[in-house]
């Protein structure tokens, strides 16, 4: 079996059985506990120690286990990785939830008003159910440990509606409240330290099962038993000495007041579910013998308290019958379920930075507070050569001597830290930023030889591409499936508010904080090259306002939209009295010129007709009527007055017609 670089544990059933006796005789609980014990042991063996240190780094908590050298005295914890985790988490949260519409729907039907209405209702209810906060916590777990996990379920929630009363003065006042319960969808972020999965699986769907192991208040389980939600019976006591989540030691009082709850989602033998009529002897054979491939396995949800009692077990009741747990990798690790987070990516440069800073602090202490060296023979009676404290060189330490101090003791000063350590610290900080994708002040400066705008822009674009890839992982593996599961749960358990519809949800992951800052800076540079009177100026200004965290953003966007529309609408030029006078004068001159041309045209037309008549008369010897001023037609008698020629002027020229008299 390929171990993928990890420790593979064997004989899990025997190891779990010999580790501690099971206090109950519930066979399904025993079957689930044995599997979960193996999964937890595998997870803790391979990841618990690393996750403990990652958590301390994020919390900047000092531990002697993190010392690189035993002689280290400084307890300084650099904050670079902690800041990187917080930056990346905030970047992802802003990218998905920075705008009111953080998911939408896709529908093949052109008339999808009903689907849009359902999406609007679901967004409203999601804020009421705390979905954004749960997903934000999952983002944070992903940044810290490399894997973010979310669980979707159904529960009930109390509500209160005010009742009104009209008093004697006719005023409507508050009389009281009407209370009740209603179904609600729960979305819970699960810490990887409280989650275990089949080690052979690479994703949740391919695993034989997954489990959420968490401590809950004892009274909540007892209340569920009283209401009939959980199976009645003695739930025993938490046998753990420390929690898996934070490695916190548990006192006896704490273990009495809390309950270890295993919520298992996965395949179980059908014969072990409640209500099955299979004889107990056959069930016992299933637990103690080898796995039987002929046994039917069904998808179920099982709750086990304190490893002893099965509180509830039922086949998966959801439609569709998919598992209600979703996970994403912050940085994908191929062929593995657990991903790589920010702390793991920047771990080694962080350790180098921590060593450099602590060495510098220790060196400064030795340089500022000199040690004292003395003759060993000068020890007083109450000091011994075997005193371990006497062998430690410490800043400002004092010694008791016998004899002249100037002869038996002298001050010894250590040189200060290397001057190059400051540059080394800056280099390590840049290495952390490069490894984690957390672009900050040091990353912007790059180095003394690369403090150019183009170099900083190239580095920024690299970080933005990494952030975009992480956002795509979250969209595909977490936010999209979670929203879809919410919609299915709403249609199943809240049918009055959410009627069944065919839909596809689409997360609206937008630009994050860093990406918006970079886009805004680019737009500001473009704006400086555009004149304020240009129609493009308010359009670019609108993009800057839209990407900024301004309280009055909606009002500013409305004003800029009106300005853009106003500038794009053609307007008549403003009145110009001098220009109008010049126009009228020019029109008068044009009219006079046209009148003069018309007069000359009439003269030429009469002269042309007269010449034509004269020419025709000479040819025929007939009588010709004298043309009248302004006439367009002339009659000429020919052949002794027996025929007449009519000549008239048209737009095409002179046209002649003959007729008998």
Buried (B, 14 or more C-beta within 10 A) or exposed (E): EEEBEBEEBEEBEEBBBEEEEBBBEBBBBBBBBBBBBBBBBBBBEBBBEBBBBBBBBBEEEEEEEBBEEEEBEBEBBBEBBBBBBBBBBBBBBBBBBBEEEBBBBEBEEEEBEEBEBBBEBBBEBBBEBBBBBBBBBBBBBBBBBBBBBBBBBBEEEEEEEEEEEEEEEEEEEEEEEEEEEEBBBBBBBBBBBBBBBBBBBBEBEEBBBBBBBBBBEBEEBBEBBEEEEBBEBEBBBBBBEEBBBEBEEBEEEEBEBBBBBBBBBBBBBBBBBEEEEBEEEEBEEBBEEEEEEEBEBBBBBBBBBBBBBBBBBEEBEBEEEBBBBBBBBBBBBEEBBBBBBBBBBBBEBBBBBBBBBBBBBBBBBBBEEBBBEBEEEBBEEEBEEEEEEBEEEEBEEEBEBBEEEEEBBEEEEBEEBEEEBEEBBBBBBBBBBBBBBBBBEBBBBBEEEEEEEEBBBEBBEBBBEBBBEBBEBBBEBBBBBBBBBBBBBBBBBBEEBBEEBEBEBBBBBBBBBBBBBBBBEEBEEEBEEBEEEEBEBBBBBBBBBBBEEEEEEEEBBEBBEEBBEEBEEEEEEEEEEEEEEEEEEEEEEEEEEEEEEEEEEEEEBBEEBBEBBEEBBEEBEBEBEEBEEEBBEBBBBBEEEEBBBEBBBEEEEEEEEEEEE
